[in-house]
Amino acid sequence: MAGSTARRGGVSEPPFDSLNLSFTVGDRPEHVVENRRRLLEALASDLAEMVVPELVHGPAAAAVDARHAGLGSRRHDDTVPGVDALVTATPGLVLAVTVADCVPILLLDPLTPAVGVAHAGWRGTAGHAAARTVACMEERLGSRPADLLAHLGPSIGPASFEVGPDVVRAVHRAYGEDPALVTTVGERTYVDLWSANARDLVAAGLDEDNIETAALDTYTAERDLFSARRHRRCGRGMGYISLRTPAG
C-alpha cells in the first residue's frame, strides 16, 4: 500500500485548507491529528501504526520496526530524530513524510518484503538521499537494489523549480555540470529534481524500468496539491507506504 495525498478532505482552515498533515506549519495541532486520523482510517490503519521522521532536509535514513510504532504520529517532538527517510520490514507500519514541493520517494522490495520512504528537497537530493535510502534497505533489511520498485510522487517540476546560484552549485557538486539537470532559460535557472533522484536510484542499483515518476507538478497543480513555493504559508501533504493490503 502506497500513495500521496491531495489537499482536500480535511478540517484545517485557510491557509492550511484542508487536509494539512504537518504539525510544523502553524496549523492547529488538533486539526492535524484529525486529518491524519482520517487518512489512516481510509487506509484501514490508525495513528498507533504511523511512523514519521523528523525531516531535517538531509540524506540520512533509519530502519524502524514495531518498537517505533506511533512515533511522530500525534505530535512533532517525538518523531524519529535526525533523518528524512525510513525503511522497515515490519508489516502494518505506515511510513510517512510530509511534503509541499519536495519529492516523496516510495520504495518497495516485494521479495524480502520491505518498504522505504524518503523526503528529498534540493538539499536531500544533492546529498543523494534516494541512494542512501536504498543502501539502508540493503544493509539493514537485506534488500537487493535490483529487486526494488520506486515511485517519485507529486513534487515541484523541472519547469517550475527556479533556483539561485547556491542550489546550482550544490547540484553541480553532486552530479557534475549536466545540462539535463540544470537548465537556463533567459535569466532564469531551473533544476530537475525528478531526474536527479531517478538517476540516483539507478546508480544505487535499481532497474530504470522499475522507477516510476508521477510527473505531477505541485507548483502548477496548486488547487489539488500543496506548494510551499507558490503559497509560502500552506499545509503539507504526505507520501506514505506500508506492507499492508489496501482496504477494499
Biotite code that builds the C-alpha atoms (Angstrom):
import biotite.structure as struc

atoms = struc.array([
    struc.Atom([0.000, 0.000, 0.000], chain_id="A", res_id=1, res_name="MET", atom_name="CA", element="C"),
    struc.Atom([1.481, 3.334, -1.043], chain_id="A", res_id=2, res_name="ALA", atom_name="CA", element="C"),
    struc.Atom([0.383, 6.752, -2.206], chain_id="A", res_id=3, res_name="GLY", atom_name="CA", element="C"),
    struc.Atom([0.412, 10.522, -1.896], chain_id="A", res_id=4, res_name="SER", atom_name="CA", element="C"),
    struc.Atom([-2.333, 12.751, -0.546], chain_id="A", res_id=5, res_name="THR", atom_name="CA", element="C"),
    struc.Atom([-4.110, 15.693, -2.137], chain_id="A", res_id=6, res_name="ALA", atom_name="CA", element="C"),
    struc.Atom([-5.053, 18.817, -0.201], chain_id="A", res_id=7, res_name="ARG", atom_name="CA", element="C"),
    struc.Atom([-8.813, 18.266, 0.161], chain_id="A", res_id=8, res_name="ARG", atom_name="CA", element="C"),
    struc.Atom([-10.921, 16.286, 2.605], chain_id="A", res_id=9, res_name="GLY", atom_name="CA", element="C"),
    struc.Atom([-9.624, 17.603, 5.928], chain_id="A", res_id=10, res_name="GLY", atom_name="CA", element="C"),
    struc.Atom([-10.664, 20.041, 8.639], chain_id="A", res_id=11, res_name="VAL", atom_name="CA", element="C"),
    struc.Atom([-7.869, 22.644, 8.526], chain_id="A", res_id=12, res_name="SER", atom_name="CA", element="C"),
    struc.Atom([-8.796, 26.252, 7.854], chain_id="A", res_id=13, res_name="GLU", atom_name="CA", element="C"),
    struc.Atom([-7.101, 28.643, 5.394], chain_id="A", res_id=14, res_name="PRO", atom_name="CA", element="C"),
    struc.Atom([-4.258, 28.954, 4.586], chain_id="A", res_id=15, res_name="PRO", atom_name="CA", element="C"),
    struc.Atom([-3.818, 25.274, 5.506], chain_id="A", res_id=16, res_name="PHE", atom_name="CA", element="C"),
    struc.Atom([-7.039, 24.121, 3.892], chain_id="A", res_id=17, res_name="ASP", atom_name="CA", element="C"),
    struc.Atom([-7.894, 21.461, 4.177], chain_id="A", res_id=18, res_name="SER", atom_name="CA", element="C"),
    struc.Atom([-6.033, 18.153, 4.545], chain_id="A", res_id=19, res_name="LEU", atom_name="CA", element="C"),
    struc.Atom([-2.886, 19.574, 6.134], chain_id="A", res_id=20, res_name="ASN", atom_name="CA", element="C"),
    struc.Atom([-0.845, 16.738, 7.626], chain_id="A", res_id=21, res_name="LEU", atom_name="CA", element="C"),
    struc.Atom([2.063, 18.682, 9.178], chain_id="A", res_id=22, res_name="SER", atom_name="CA", element="C"),
    struc.Atom([2.479, 19.997, 12.721], chain_id="A", res_id=23, res_name="PHE", atom_name="CA", element="C"),
    struc.Atom([5.226, 22.451, 11.754], chain_id="A", res_id=24, res_name="THR", atom_name="CA", element="C"),
    struc.Atom([3.415, 24.981, 9.546], chain_id="A", res_id=25, res_name="VAL", atom_name="CA", element="C"),
    struc.Atom([1.338, 26.801, 12.178], chain_id="A", res_id=26, res_name="GLY", atom_name="CA", element="C"),
    struc.Atom([-1.911, 24.857, 11.903], chain_id="A", res_id=27, res_name="ASP", atom_name="CA", element="C"),
    struc.Atom([-3.882, 23.863, 14.990], chain_id="A", res_id=28, res_name="ARG", atom_name="CA", element="C"),
    struc.Atom([-2.467, 20.541, 16.261], chain_id="A", res_id=29, res_name="PRO", atom_name="CA", element="C"),
    struc.Atom([-5.915, 19.059, 16.805], chain_id="A", res_id=30, res_name="GLU", atom_name="CA", element="C"),
    struc.Atom([-6.710, 19.694, 13.149], chain_id="A", res_id=31, res_name="HIS", atom_name="CA", element="C"),
    struc.Atom([-3.554, 17.896, 12.051], chain_id="A", res_id=32, res_name="VAL", atom_name="CA", element="C"),
    struc.Atom([-4.347, 14.913, 14.278], chain_id="A", res_id=33, res_name="VAL", atom_name="CA", element="C"),
    struc.Atom([-7.870, 14.705, 12.865], chain_id="A", res_id=34, res_name="GLU", atom_name="CA", element="C"),
    struc.Atom([-6.599, 14.967, 9.306], chain_id="A", res_id=35, res_name="ASN", atom_name="CA", element="C"),
    struc.Atom([-4.090, 12.190, 9.921], chain_id="A", res_id=36, res_name="ARG", atom_name="CA", element="C"),
    struc.Atom([-6.760, 10.093, 11.592], chain_id="A", res_id=37, res_name="ARG", atom_name="CA", element="C"),
    struc.Atom([-8.962, 10.465, 8.502], chain_id="A", res_id=38, res_name="ARG", atom_name="CA", element="C"),
    struc.Atom([-6.131, 9.459, 6.199], chain_id="A", res_id=39, res_name="LEU", atom_name="CA", element="C"),
    struc.Atom([-5.258, 6.397, 8.231], chain_id="A", res_id=40, res_name="LEU", atom_name="CA", element="C"),
    struc.Atom([-8.891, 5.381, 8.613], chain_id="A", res_id=41, res_name="GLU", atom_name="CA", element="C"),
    struc.Atom([-9.157, 5.401, 4.820], chain_id="A", res_id=42, res_name="ALA", atom_name="CA", element="C"),
    struc.Atom([-6.103, 3.118, 4.771], chain_id="A", res_id=43, res_name="LEU", atom_name="CA", element="C"),
    struc.Atom([-7.653, 0.745, 7.344], chain_id="A", res_id=44, res_name="ALA", atom_name="CA", element="C"),
    struc.Atom([-4.986, 1.811, 9.830], chain_id="A", res_id=45, res_name="SER", atom_name="CA", element="C"),
    struc.Atom([-4.630, 4.193, 12.783], chain_id="A", res_id=46, res_name="ASP", atom_name="CA", element="C"),
    struc.Atom([-2.229, 6.646, 14.382], chain_id="A", res_id=47, res_name="LEU", atom_name="CA", element="C"),
    struc.Atom([-0.628, 3.941, 16.508], chain_id="A", res_id=48, res_name="ALA", atom_name="CA", element="C"),
    struc.Atom([0.855, 2.405, 13.355], chain_id="A", res_id=49, res_name="GLU", atom_name="CA", element="C"),
    struc.Atom([2.224, 5.558, 11.699], chain_id="A", res_id=50, res_name="MET", atom_name="CA", element="C"),
    struc.Atom([5.936, 6.437, 11.898], chain_id="A", res_id=51, res_name="VAL", atom_name="CA", element="C"),
    struc.Atom([7.232, 9.870, 10.822], chain_id="A", res_id=52, res_name="VAL", atom_name="CA", element="C"),
    struc.Atom([10.839, 11.118, 10.536], chain_id="A", res_id=53, res_name="PRO", atom_name="CA", element="C"),
    struc.Atom([11.944, 14.498, 11.886], chain_id="A", res_id=54, res_name="GLU", atom_name="CA", element="C"),
    struc.Atom([12.773, 15.926, 8.427], chain_id="A", res_id=55, res_name="LEU", atom_name="CA", element="C"),
    struc.Atom([15.998, 17.921, 8.662], chain_id="A", res_id=56, res_name="VAL", atom_name="CA", element="C"),
    struc.Atom([16.491, 18.331, 4.882], chain_id="A", res_id=57, res_name="HIS", atom_name="CA", element="C"),
    struc.Atom([19.338, 15.853, 4.851], chain_id="A", res_id=58, res_name="GLY", atom_name="CA", element="C"),
    struc.Atom([20.054, 12.460, 3.271], chain_id="A", res_id=59, res_name="PRO", atom_name="CA", element="C"),
    struc.Atom([20.078, 10.191, 6.355], chain_id="A", res_id=60, res_name="ALA", atom_name="CA", element="C"),
    struc.Atom([17.766, 7.178, 6.697], chain_id="A", res_id=61, res_name="ALA", atom_name="CA", element="C"),
    struc.Atom([16.802, 4.975, 9.650], chain_id="A", res_id=62, res_name="ALA", atom_name="CA", element="C"),
    struc.Atom([15.413, 1.453, 9.921], chain_id="A", res_id=63, res_name="ALA", atom_name="CA", element="C"),
    struc.Atom([12.327, 1.161, 12.132], chain_id="A", res_id=64, res_name="VAL", atom_name="CA", element="C"),
    struc.Atom([10.239, -1.703, 13.492], chain_id="A", res_id=65, res_name="ASP", atom_name="CA", element="C"),
    struc.Atom([7.345, -2.347, 15.872], chain_id="A", res_id=66, res_name="ALA", atom_name="CA", element="C"),
    struc.Atom([9.193, -0.574, 18.699], chain_id="A", res_id=67, res_name="ARG", atom_name="CA", element="C"),
    struc.Atom([8.854, 2.694, 16.760], chain_id="A", res_id=68, res_name="HIS", atom_name="CA", element="C"),
    struc.Atom([5.127, 2.406, 16.036], chain_id="A", res_id=69, res_name="ALA", atom_name="CA", element="C"),
    struc.Atom([3.308, 5.700, 16.587], chain_id="A", res_id=70, res_name="GLY", atom_name="CA", element="C"),
    struc.Atom([6.414, 7.909, 16.677], chain_id="A", res_id=71, res_name="LEU", atom_name="CA", element="C"),
    struc.Atom([5.624, 11.344, 15.273], chain_id="A", res_id=72, res_name="GLY", atom_name="CA", element="C"),
    struc.Atom([2.014, 10.483, 14.549], chain_id="A", res_id=73, res_name="SER", atom_name="CA", element="C"),
    struc.Atom([0.339, 12.708, 17.178], chain_id="A", res_id=74, res_name="ARG", atom_name="CA", element="C"),
    struc.Atom([2.983, 15.422, 17.645], chain_id="A", res_id=75, res_name="ARG", atom_name="CA", element="C"),
    struc.Atom([6.233, 16.568, 16.112], chain_id="A", res_id=76, res_name="HIS", atom_name="CA", element="C"),
    struc.Atom([8.507, 16.357, 19.139], chain_id="A", res_id=77, res_name="ASP", atom_name="CA", element="C"),
    struc.Atom([8.692, 12.547, 19.152], chain_id="A", res_id=78, res_name="ASP", atom_name="CA", element="C"),
    struc.Atom([9.473, 11.871, 15.513], chain_id="A", res_id=79, res_name="THR", atom_name="CA", element="C"),
    struc.Atom([12.389, 9.609, 14.522], chain_id="A", res_id=80, res_name="VAL", atom_name="CA", element="C"),
    struc.Atom([15.187, 12.162, 15.020], chain_id="A", res_id=81, res_name="PRO", atom_name="CA", element="C"),
    struc.Atom([17.767, 13.415, 12.555], chain_id="A", res_id=82, res_name="GLY", atom_name="CA", element="C"),
    struc.Atom([16.516, 11.657, 9.418], chain_id="A", res_id=83, res_name="VAL", atom_name="CA", element="C"),
    struc.Atom([14.435, 12.306, 6.299], chain_id="A", res_id=84, res_name="ASP", atom_name="CA", element="C"),
    struc.Atom([13.903, 8.672, 5.341], chain_id="A", res_id=85, res_name="ALA", atom_name="CA", element="C"),
    struc.Atom([12.623, 5.496, 6.974], chain_id="A", res_id=86, res_name="LEU", atom_name="CA", element="C"),
    struc.Atom([12.747, 1.824, 5.984], chain_id="A", res_id=87, res_name="VAL", atom_name="CA", element="C"),
    struc.Atom([11.082, -1.225, 7.509], chain_id="A", res_id=88, res_name="THR", atom_name="CA", element="C"),
    struc.Atom([10.342, -4.902, 7.067], chain_id="A", res_id=89, res_name="ALA", atom_name="CA", element="C"),
    struc.Atom([7.608, -4.796, 9.727], chain_id="A", res_id=90, res_name="THR", atom_name="CA", element="C"),
    struc.Atom([4.097, -5.373, 8.341], chain_id="A", res_id=91, res_name="PRO", atom_name="CA", element="C"),
    struc.Atom([1.471, -2.803, 9.312], chain_id="A", res_id=92, res_name="GLY", atom_name="CA", element="C"),
    struc.Atom([3.728, 0.194, 9.962], chain_id="A", res_id=93, res_name="LEU", atom_name="CA", element="C"),
    struc.Atom([2.776, 3.203, 7.834], chain_id="A", res_id=94, res_name="VAL", atom_name="CA", element="C"),
    struc.Atom([5.938, 5.148, 6.971], chain_id="A", res_id=95, res_name="LEU", atom_name="CA", element="C"),
    struc.Atom([5.134, 8.746, 6.024], chain_id="A", res_id=96, res_name="ALA", atom_name="CA", element="C"),
    struc.Atom([6.843, 12.008, 5.098], chain_id="A", res_id=97, res_name="VAL", atom_name="CA", element="C"),
    struc.Atom([5.244, 15.436, 4.780], chain_id="A", res_id=98, res_name="THR", atom_name="CA", element="C"),
    struc.Atom([5.826, 17.364, 1.557], chain_id="A", res_id=99, res_name="VAL", atom_name="CA", element="C"),
    struc.Atom([4.814, 20.506, -0.318], chain_id="A", res_id=100, res_name="ALA", atom_name="CA", element="C"),
    struc.Atom([7.202, 20.633, -3.319], chain_id="A", res_id=101, res_name="ASP", atom_name="CA", element="C"),
    struc.Atom([9.901, 18.245, -2.034], chain_id="A", res_id=102, res_name="CYS", atom_name="CA", element="C"),
    struc.Atom([9.985, 14.810, -3.664], chain_id="A", res_id=103, res_name="VAL", atom_name="CA", element="C"),
    struc.Atom([8.412, 11.892, -1.761], chain_id="A", res_id=104, res_name="PRO", atom_name="CA", element="C"),
    struc.Atom([10.285, 8.728, -2.775], chain_id="A", res_id=105, res_name="ILE", atom_name="CA", element="C"),
    struc.Atom([8.461, 5.450, -2.145], chain_id="A", res_id=106, res_name="LEU", atom_name="CA", element="C"),
    struc.Atom([10.375, 2.163, -2.317], chain_id="A", res_id=107, res_name="LEU", atom_name="CA", element="C"),
    struc.Atom([9.071, -1.404, -2.348], chain_id="A", res_id=108, res_name="LEU", atom_name="CA", element="C"),
    struc.Atom([11.042, -4.622, -2.099], chain_id="A", res_id=109, res_name="ASP", atom_name="CA", element="C"),
    struc.Atom([8.400, -7.250, -2.923], chain_id="A", res_id=110, res_name="PRO", atom_name="CA", element="C"),
    struc.Atom([10.698, -10.186, -2.170], chain_id="A", res_id=111, res_name="LEU", atom_name="CA", element="C"),
    struc.Atom([12.086, -9.533, 1.332], chain_id="A", res_id=112, res_name="THR", atom_name="CA", element="C"),
    struc.Atom([9.495, -7.893, 1.699], chain_id="A", res_id=113, res_name="PRO", atom_name="CA", element="C"),
    struc.Atom([10.350, -4.362, 2.838], chain_id="A", res_id=114, res_name="ALA", atom_name="CA", element="C"),
    struc.Atom([9.455, -0.742, 2.154], chain_id="A", res_id=115, res_name="VAL", atom_name="CA", element="C"),
    struc.Atom([11.062, 2.680, 2.426], chain_id="A", res_id=116, res_name="GLY", atom_name="CA", element="C"),
    struc.Atom([10.094, 6.322, 2.156], chain_id="A", res_id=117, res_name="VAL", atom_name="CA", element="C"),
    struc.Atom([12.304, 9.380, 1.701], chain_id="A", res_id=118, res_name="ALA", atom_name="CA", element="C"),
    struc.Atom([11.799, 13.141, 1.651], chain_id="A", res_id=119, res_name="HIS", atom_name="CA", element="C"),
    struc.Atom([14.073, 14.822, -0.894], chain_id="A", res_id=120, res_name="ALA", atom_name="CA", element="C"),
    struc.Atom([14.189, 18.575, -1.326], chain_id="A", res_id=121, res_name="GLY", atom_name="CA", element="C"),
    struc.Atom([17.141, 20.075, -3.143], chain_id="A", res_id=122, res_name="TRP", atom_name="CA", element="C"),
    struc.Atom([19.441, 19.533, -0.167], chain_id="A", res_id=123, res_name="ARG", atom_name="CA", element="C"),
    struc.Atom([18.409, 15.918, 0.271], chain_id="A", res_id=124, res_name="GLY", atom_name="CA", element="C"),
    struc.Atom([18.618, 15.327, -3.459], chain_id="A", res_id=125, res_name="THR", atom_name="CA", element="C"),
    struc.Atom([22.116, 16.808, -3.656], chain_id="A", res_id=126, res_name="ALA", atom_name="CA", element="C"),
    struc.Atom([23.035, 14.628, -0.672], chain_id="A", res_id=127, res_name="GLY", atom_name="CA", element="C"),
    struc.Atom([21.869, 11.533, -2.589], chain_id="A", res_id=128, res_name="HIS", atom_name="CA", element="C"),
    struc.Atom([19.021, 10.768, -0.179], chain_id="A", res_id=129, res_name="ALA", atom_name="CA", element="C"),
    struc.Atom([17.480, 8.311, -2.642], chain_id="A", res_id=130, res_name="ALA", atom_name="CA", element="C"),
    struc.Atom([20.649, 6.224, -2.910], chain_id="A", res_id=131, res_name="ALA", atom_name="CA", element="C"),
    struc.Atom([21.246, 6.345, 0.828], chain_id="A", res_id=132, res_name="ARG", atom_name="CA", element="C"),
    struc.Atom([17.726, 5.069, 1.500], chain_id="A", res_id=133, res_name="THR", atom_name="CA", element="C"),
    struc.Atom([18.315, 2.170, -0.885], chain_id="A", res_id=134, res_name="VAL", atom_name="CA", element="C"),
    struc.Atom([21.609, 1.461, 0.902], chain_id="A", res_id=135, res_name="ALA", atom_name="CA", element="C"),
    struc.Atom([19.795, 1.437, 4.243], chain_id="A", res_id=136, res_name="CYS", atom_name="CA", element="C"),
    struc.Atom([17.307, -1.129, 2.926], chain_id="A", res_id=137, res_name="MET", atom_name="CA", element="C"),
    struc.Atom([20.172, -3.237, 1.637], chain_id="A", res_id=138, res_name="GLU", atom_name="CA", element="C"),
    struc.Atom([22.324, -3.038, 4.767], chain_id="A", res_id=139, res_name="GLU", atom_name="CA", element="C"),
    struc.Atom([19.649, -3.173, 7.455], chain_id="A", res_id=140, res_name="ARG", atom_name="CA", element="C"),
    struc.Atom([16.902, -5.262, 5.851], chain_id="A", res_id=141, res_name="LEU", atom_name="CA", element="C"),
    struc.Atom([18.736, -7.428, 3.333], chain_id="A", res_id=142, res_name="GLY", atom_name="CA", element="C"),
    struc.Atom([17.053, -5.982, 0.248], chain_id="A", res_id=143, res_name="SER", atom_name="CA", element="C"),
    struc.Atom([18.684, -6.312, -3.170], chain_id="A", res_id=144, res_name="ARG", atom_name="CA", element="C"),
    struc.Atom([18.550, -2.989, -5.067], chain_id="A", res_id=145, res_name="PRO", atom_name="CA", element="C"),
    struc.Atom([17.787, -4.800, -8.325], chain_id="A", res_id=146, res_name="ALA", atom_name="CA", element="C"),
    struc.Atom([14.558, -6.101, -6.765], chain_id="A", res_id=147, res_name="ASP", atom_name="CA", element="C"),
    struc.Atom([13.264, -2.677, -5.731], chain_id="A", res_id=148, res_name="LEU", atom_name="CA", element="C"),
    struc.Atom([10.383, -0.749, -7.252], chain_id="A", res_id=149, res_name="LEU", atom_name="CA", element="C"),
    struc.Atom([10.395, 3.042, -6.828], chain_id="A", res_id=150, res_name="ALA", atom_name="CA", element="C"),
    struc.Atom([7.836, 5.802, -7.207], chain_id="A", res_id=151, res_name="HIS", atom_name="CA", element="C"),
    struc.Atom([8.595, 9.539, -7.184], chain_id="A", res_id=152, res_name="LEU", atom_name="CA", element="C"),
    struc.Atom([5.451, 11.263, -6.006], chain_id="A", res_id=153, res_name="GLY", atom_name="CA", element="C"),
    struc.Atom([3.976, 14.709, -6.708], chain_id="A", res_id=154, res_name="PRO", atom_name="CA", element="C"),
    struc.Atom([6.581, 17.462, -6.253], chain_id="A", res_id=155, res_name="SER", atom_name="CA", element="C"),
    struc.Atom([7.822, 20.626, -7.888], chain_id="A", res_id=156, res_name="ILE", atom_name="CA", element="C"),
    struc.Atom([8.529, 20.018, -11.550], chain_id="A", res_id=157, res_name="GLY", atom_name="CA", element="C"),
    struc.Atom([11.584, 20.803, -13.659], chain_id="A", res_id=158, res_name="PRO", atom_name="CA", element="C"),
    struc.Atom([9.837, 23.700, -15.414], chain_id="A", res_id=159, res_name="ALA", atom_name="CA", element="C"),
    struc.Atom([8.815, 25.284, -12.093], chain_id="A", res_id=160, res_name="SER", atom_name="CA", element="C"),
    struc.Atom([11.773, 24.842, -9.769], chain_id="A", res_id=161, res_name="PHE", atom_name="CA", element="C"),
    struc.Atom([13.613, 28.104, -10.362], chain_id="A", res_id=162, res_name="GLU", atom_name="CA", element="C"),
    struc.Atom([16.787, 28.272, -8.277], chain_id="A", res_id=163, res_name="VAL", atom_name="CA", element="C"),
    struc.Atom([19.664, 30.533, -7.344], chain_id="A", res_id=164, res_name="GLY", atom_name="CA", element="C"),
    struc.Atom([23.448, 30.039, -7.516], chain_id="A", res_id=165, res_name="PRO", atom_name="CA", element="C"),
    struc.Atom([23.656, 28.157, -4.208], chain_id="A", res_id=166, res_name="ASP", atom_name="CA", element="C"),
    struc.Atom([21.375, 25.388, -5.435], chain_id="A", res_id=167, res_name="VAL", atom_name="CA", element="C"),
    struc.Atom([23.144, 25.243, -8.795], chain_id="A", res_id=168, res_name="VAL", atom_name="CA", element="C"),
    struc.Atom([26.500, 24.826, -7.044], chain_id="A", res_id=169, res_name="ARG", atom_name="CA", element="C"),
    struc.Atom([25.126, 22.032, -4.847], chain_id="A", res_id=170, res_name="ALA", atom_name="CA", element="C"),
    struc.Atom([23.672, 20.172, -7.824], chain_id="A", res_id=171, res_name="VAL", atom_name="CA", element="C"),
    struc.Atom([26.880, 20.576, -9.822], chain_id="A", res_id=172, res_name="HIS", atom_name="CA", element="C"),
    struc.Atom([28.916, 19.224, -6.903], chain_id="A", res_id=173, res_name="ARG", atom_name="CA", element="C"),
    struc.Atom([26.594, 16.225, -6.657], chain_id="A", res_id=174, res_name="ALA", atom_name="CA", element="C"),
    struc.Atom([26.105, 15.405, -10.332], chain_id="A", res_id=175, res_name="TYR", atom_name="CA", element="C"),
    struc.Atom([28.580, 17.406, -12.376], chain_id="A", res_id=176, res_name="GLY", atom_name="CA", element="C"),
    struc.Atom([27.587, 20.144, -14.781], chain_id="A", res_id=177, res_name="GLU", atom_name="CA", element="C"),
    struc.Atom([24.887, 18.150, -16.516], chain_id="A", res_id=178, res_name="ASP", atom_name="CA", element="C"),
    struc.Atom([22.602, 20.259, -18.751], chain_id="A", res_id=179, res_name="PRO", atom_name="CA", element="C"),
    struc.Atom([19.868, 17.656, -18.333], chain_id="A", res_id=180, res_name="ALA", atom_name="CA", element="C"),
    struc.Atom([19.549, 18.542, -14.640], chain_id="A", res_id=181, res_name="LEU", atom_name="CA", element="C"),
    struc.Atom([20.246, 22.300, -14.666], chain_id="A", res_id=182, res_name="VAL", atom_name="CA", element="C"),
    struc.Atom([18.776, 24.389, -17.487], chain_id="A", res_id=183, res_name="THR", atom_name="CA", element="C"),
    struc.Atom([18.817, 28.133, -18.089], chain_id="A", res_id=184, res_name="THR", atom_name="CA", element="C"),
    struc.Atom([16.021, 29.949, -19.872], chain_id="A", res_id=185, res_name="VAL", atom_name="CA", element="C"),
    struc.Atom([16.862, 33.616, -20.343], chain_id="A", res_id=186, res_name="GLY", atom_name="CA", element="C"),
    struc.Atom([17.959, 34.839, -16.941], chain_id="A", res_id=187, res_name="GLU", atom_name="CA", element="C"),
    struc.Atom([16.257, 32.032, -15.016], chain_id="A", res_id=188, res_name="ARG", atom_name="CA", element="C"),
    struc.Atom([17.775, 28.716, -13.979], chain_id="A", res_id=189, res_name="THR", atom_name="CA", element="C"),
    struc.Atom([15.831, 25.555, -13.189], chain_id="A", res_id=190, res_name="TYR", atom_name="CA", element="C"),
    struc.Atom([16.710, 22.222, -11.571], chain_id="A", res_id=191, res_name="VAL", atom_name="CA", element="C"),
    struc.Atom([15.086, 18.867, -12.360], chain_id="A", res_id=192, res_name="ASP", atom_name="CA", element="C"),
    struc.Atom([14.669, 17.058, -9.033], chain_id="A", res_id=193, res_name="LEU", atom_name="CA", element="C"),
    struc.Atom([12.747, 14.225, -10.675], chain_id="A", res_id=194, res_name="TRP", atom_name="CA", element="C"),
    struc.Atom([15.580, 13.259, -12.993], chain_id="A", res_id=195, res_name="SER", atom_name="CA", element="C"),
    struc.Atom([18.247, 13.731, -10.323], chain_id="A", res_id=196, res_name="ALA", atom_name="CA", element="C"),
    struc.Atom([16.541, 11.338, -7.919], chain_id="A", res_id=197, res_name="ASN", atom_name="CA", element="C"),
    struc.Atom([15.804, 8.817, -10.663], chain_id="A", res_id=198, res_name="ALA", atom_name="CA", element="C"),
    struc.Atom([19.470, 8.944, -11.634], chain_id="A", res_id=199, res_name="ARG", atom_name="CA", element="C"),
    struc.Atom([20.494, 8.260, -8.031], chain_id="A", res_id=200, res_name="ASP", atom_name="CA", element="C"),
    struc.Atom([18.184, 5.258, -7.861], chain_id="A", res_id=201, res_name="LEU", atom_name="CA", element="C"),
    struc.Atom([19.723, 3.779, -10.995], chain_id="A", res_id=202, res_name="VAL", atom_name="CA", element="C"),
    struc.Atom([23.203, 4.430, -9.615], chain_id="A", res_id=203, res_name="ALA", atom_name="CA", element="C"),
    struc.Atom([22.131, 2.626, -6.436], chain_id="A", res_id=204, res_name="ALA", atom_name="CA", element="C"),
    struc.Atom([21.273, -0.489, -8.440], chain_id="A", res_id=205, res_name="GLY", atom_name="CA", element="C"),
    struc.Atom([17.612, -0.156, -9.422], chain_id="A", res_id=206, res_name="LEU", atom_name="CA", element="C"),
    struc.Atom([16.451, -1.122, -12.883], chain_id="A", res_id=207, res_name="ASP", atom_name="CA", element="C"),
    struc.Atom([15.426, 2.013, -14.783], chain_id="A", res_id=208, res_name="GLU", atom_name="CA", element="C"),
    struc.Atom([12.187, 0.274, -15.796], chain_id="A", res_id=209, res_name="ASP", atom_name="CA", element="C"),
    struc.Atom([11.302, -0.143, -12.107], chain_id="A", res_id=210, res_name="ASN", atom_name="CA", element="C"),
    struc.Atom([11.308, 3.617, -11.424], chain_id="A", res_id=211, res_name="ILE", atom_name="CA", element="C"),
    struc.Atom([8.040, 5.498, -11.910], chain_id="A", res_id=212, res_name="GLU", atom_name="CA", element="C"),
    struc.Atom([7.662, 9.283, -11.755], chain_id="A", res_id=213, res_name="THR", atom_name="CA", element="C"),
    struc.Atom([4.218, 10.720, -11.067], chain_id="A", res_id=214, res_name="ALA", atom_name="CA", element="C"),
    struc.Atom([5.172, 13.851, -13.057], chain_id="A", res_id=215, res_name="ALA", atom_name="CA", element="C"),
    struc.Atom([2.623, 15.890, -11.088], chain_id="A", res_id=216, res_name="LEU", atom_name="CA", element="C"),
    struc.Atom([3.977, 19.400, -10.512], chain_id="A", res_id=217, res_name="ASP", atom_name="CA", element="C"),
    struc.Atom([2.838, 20.728, -7.138], chain_id="A", res_id=218, res_name="THR", atom_name="CA", element="C"),
    struc.Atom([3.567, 24.304, -8.223], chain_id="A", res_id=219, res_name="TYR", atom_name="CA", element="C"),
    struc.Atom([1.146, 24.219, -11.154], chain_id="A", res_id=220, res_name="THR", atom_name="CA", element="C"),
    struc.Atom([-1.454, 21.943, -9.519], chain_id="A", res_id=221, res_name="ALA", atom_name="CA", element="C"),
    struc.Atom([-1.996, 24.262, -6.548], chain_id="A", res_id=222, res_name="GLU", atom_name="CA", element="C"),
    struc.Atom([-5.762, 23.644, -6.431], chain_id="A", res_id=223, res_name="ARG", atom_name="CA", element="C"),
    struc.Atom([-5.178, 19.977, -5.655], chain_id="A", res_id=224, res_name="ASP", atom_name="CA", element="C"),
    struc.Atom([-1.709, 19.872, -4.071], chain_id="A", res_id=225, res_name="LEU", atom_name="CA", element="C"),
    struc.Atom([0.162, 21.989, -1.548], chain_id="A", res_id=226, res_name="PHE", atom_name="CA", element="C"),
    struc.Atom([3.052, 24.095, -2.883], chain_id="A", res_id=227, res_name="SER", atom_name="CA", element="C"),
    struc.Atom([5.227, 25.987, -0.424], chain_id="A", res_id=228, res_name="ALA", atom_name="CA", element="C"),
    struc.Atom([6.997, 27.700, -3.312], chain_id="A", res_id=229, res_name="ARG", atom_name="CA", element="C"),
    struc.Atom([3.729, 29.101, -4.664], chain_id="A", res_id=230, res_name="ARG", atom_name="CA", element="C"),
    struc.Atom([1.809, 29.760, -1.446], chain_id="A", res_id=231, res_name="HIS", atom_name="CA", element="C"),
    struc.Atom([4.649, 30.295, 1.078], chain_id="A", res_id=232, res_name="ARG", atom_name="CA", element="C"),
    struc.Atom([2.297, 29.618, 4.001], chain_id="A", res_id=233, res_name="ARG", atom_name="CA", element="C"),
    struc.Atom([0.262, 26.481, 3.406], chain_id="A", res_id=234, res_name="CYS", atom_name="CA", element="C"),
    struc.Atom([-0.330, 22.923, 4.529], chain_id="A", res_id=235, res_name="GLY", atom_name="CA", element="C"),
    struc.Atom([1.624, 19.791, 3.712], chain_id="A", res_id=236, res_name="ARG", atom_name="CA", element="C"),
    struc.Atom([0.616, 16.575, 2.051], chain_id="A", res_id=237, res_name="GLY", atom_name="CA", element="C"),
    struc.Atom([2.096, 13.152, 2.691], chain_id="A", res_id=238, res_name="MET", atom_name="CA", element="C"),
    struc.Atom([3.819, 10.396, 0.828], chain_id="A", res_id=239, res_name="GLY", atom_name="CA", element="C"),
    struc.Atom([3.224, 7.089, 2.597], chain_id="A", res_id=240, res_name="TYR", atom_name="CA", element="C"),
    struc.Atom([3.935, 3.393, 2.206], chain_id="A", res_id=241, res_name="ILE", atom_name="CA", element="C"),
    struc.Atom([3.187, 0.237, 4.197], chain_id="A", res_id=242, res_name="SER", atom_name="CA", element="C"),
    struc.Atom([3.468, -3.523, 3.972], chain_id="A", res_id=243, res_name="LEU", atom_name="CA", element="C"),
    struc.Atom([-0.292, -3.800, 4.077], chain_id="A", res_id=244, res_name="ARG", atom_name="CA", element="C"),
    struc.Atom([-3.036, -4.826, 1.703], chain_id="A", res_id=245, res_name="THR", atom_name="CA", element="C"),
    struc.Atom([-5.197, -1.755, 0.976], chain_id="A", res_id=246, res_name="PRO", atom_name="CA", element="C"),
    struc.Atom([-8.755, -1.630, 2.278], chain_id="A", res_id=247, res_name="ALA", atom_name="CA", element="C"),
    struc.Atom([-11.424, -2.881, -0.085], chain_id="A", res_id=248, res_name="GLY", atom_name="CA", element="C"),
])
